[in-house]
Amino acid sequence: MLTKKQLDLLEFINTRVQRDGVPPSFDEMKEALDLRSKSGIHRLITALEERGFIRRLAHRARALEIVKLPDAMMNKPAKPAFEPRVITGDKPASQLRRAMPIETVGAIELPLMGRIAAGVPIAAISEVAHNVAVPQSMLGSGEHYALEVRGDSMIDVGINDGDIVVIRETSAADNGDIVVALVEDQEATLKRFRRQGGMIALEAANPAYETRIYHDHQVKVQGRLVGLIRTY
């Protein structure tokens, strides 16, 4: 049987994975549970792992996987999924169509639009490279597309070089969202979004990269992260 803190942490991790496609950082977990230090989070995670509710994935920064959920959480109504979207550029609308279901495998085919920088911004790519199959459960309403990640600036939220990110189209973002941001209509990057007055901060999740600050009119949100696909 889980303690209240263990249950609260498991629910928080599960909610963030369902919303963002990646687990929360230790700092976010500490703040959510109102703990004074990350050592308390380590103890809770160890307890959840020992009881078979989560699994820590080796050789990856803060990579956690939900293995099972207690009955008390399974019976709760599902929360709405998080919203992201992709780089549009000059791509014809026909290339960004609604996903077509692959009935036999419960998957959806999305257009893989090219690469997105998780590091220094790179030029936005609007051409469809090919399609990629995505679990239907990962998607909500709206238009979606996929991008291949290049760079390591988001490794502390479990997004690695070579991963495929699933993006839901939207021009709106809340502070803390992981977004595809188009900078000065020329370069696109995958970063955490924060608005500060008339400025926008694009934050990396790797201490090796500095937060980049832009005027509001220099950044256009092209979508928000909803899922992550990794090939081993």
Disulfide bonds with the S-S distance in Angstrom:
none
